[in-house]
C-alpha cells in the first residue's frame, strides 16, 4: 500500500494561474516528499484521489 500525503498551500505559494482565478489555496498529493499530482482545487478532490492512489503502486 502506498502512503500518499496531502499538502495544502496558500497565498503566494498557489500557482499564479490559480491566483488569477481568485483561488487562494490549493492541494497537492505527496509521496516520499515529492509531488505526485498537480495543484488540486479542493480538499475533497485531493482526499478522493489520495484514496485511489493508496491502492496502486507509484514509481519512486
Secondary structure, 3 states (H helix, E strand, C coil): CCCCEEEEEEHHHCCHHHHHCCCCEEEEEEECCEECCCCECCHHHHHHHHHHHCCCCCCC
